[in-house]
Amino acid sequence: GMEDFILLVALGVSVLIGVFASQLANETWESINEEIELEKAAAREGEEKDDVAREFMGMSLPQWIVGFQLSLQAANDRVNNMIVEEYV
């Protein structure tokens, strides 16, 4: 009777919600993977252009040394930009 109909409607609504949630999760997962790939590609391009030594005599340098070089390079860029703004 009526209880069976209500039960079937509730089951149908639950299936629709599940399908929608599954599609949303899949789209979200794909967009996250695309962003990760773009960030990796950008990082690879950035590594090639920053002139920071990441290896020495075949051994990779610790992250703090790489970070220190990047910080020094950023400070140098800031000082050069200030000089250009102030005196040029």
C-alpha positions as CSV (number, residue, x, y, z in Angstrom):
1,G,0.0,0.0,0.0
2,M,1.0,3.5,0.9
3,E,3.8,2.5,3.1
4,D,5.5,0.5,0.3
5,F,5.1,3.5,-2.0
6,I,6.7,5.8,0.6
7,L,9.5,3.3,1.1
8,L,10.2,3.1,-2.7
9,V,10.2,6.9,-3.0
10,A,12.7,7.2,-0.1
11,L,14.8,4.5,-1.7
12,G,14.8,6.3,-5.1
13,V,15.7,9.6,-3.5
14,S,18.6,7.9,-1.6
15,V,19.9,6.4,-4.9
16,L,19.7,9.8,-6.6
17,I,21.6,11.4,-3.8
18,G,24.2,8.7,-3.9
19,V,24.7,9.0,-7.6
20,F,25.0,12.8,-7.3
21,A,27.5,12.5,-4.5
22,S,29.5,10.0,-6.4
23,Q,29.7,12.3,-9.5
24,L,30.6,15.3,-7.4
25,A,33.4,13.3,-5.6
26,N,34.7,12.1,-9.0
27,E,34.8,15.6,-10.4
28,T,36.4,17.0,-7.3
29,W,39.1,14.2,-7.4
30,E,39.8,15.0,-11.1
31,S,40.1,18.7,-10.5
32,I,42.4,18.1,-7.5
33,N,44.7,15.9,-9.6
34,E,44.7,18.5,-12.4
35,E,45.8,21.2,-9.9
36,I,48.5,18.9,-8.5
37,E,49.9,18.2,-12.0
38,L,49.9,21.9,-12.8
39,E,51.7,22.7,-9.6
40,K,54.3,20.0,-10.3
41,A,54.9,21.3,-13.8
42,A,55.2,24.9,-12.5
43,A,57.6,23.7,-9.8
44,R,59.7,21.9,-12.4
45,E,59.9,25.0,-14.5
46,G,60.7,27.1,-11.5
47,E,63.5,24.7,-10.5
48,E,65.2,25.1,-13.8
49,K,65.1,28.9,-13.8
50,D,66.1,29.8,-10.2
51,D,69.8,28.9,-10.4
52,V,69.7,27.2,-7.0
53,A,72.1,24.3,-6.4
54,R,70.0,21.2,-5.4
55,E,72.9,18.7,-5.9
56,F,76.6,18.8,-5.1
57,M,78.9,16.1,-6.4
58,G,76.0,13.8,-7.1
59,M,74.4,14.1,-3.7
60,S,71.2,16.0,-3.2
61,L,71.5,18.9,-0.7
62,P,69.3,19.1,2.4
63,Q,66.1,21.1,2.1
64,W,67.3,23.8,4.5
65,I,70.3,24.6,2.3
66,V,68.0,24.9,-0.8
67,G,65.6,27.0,1.2
68,F,68.5,29.2,2.4
69,Q,69.6,29.8,-1.2
70,L,66.1,30.6,-2.2
71,S,65.8,33.1,0.7
72,L,69.1,34.8,-0.2
73,Q,68.0,35.0,-3.9
74,A,64.6,36.5,-2.9
75,A,66.3,39.0,-0.6
76,N,68.7,40.0,-3.4
77,D,65.8,40.5,-5.7
78,R,64.0,42.7,-3.2
79,V,67.1,44.9,-2.6
80,N,67.6,45.2,-6.4
81,N,64.0,46.2,-6.9
82,M,64.2,48.8,-4.1
83,I,67.4,50.2,-5.7
84,V,65.6,50.5,-9.0
85,E,62.6,52.2,-7.5
86,E,64.6,54.6,-5.4
87,Y,67.5,55.6,-7.6
88,V,66.5,54.9,-11.2
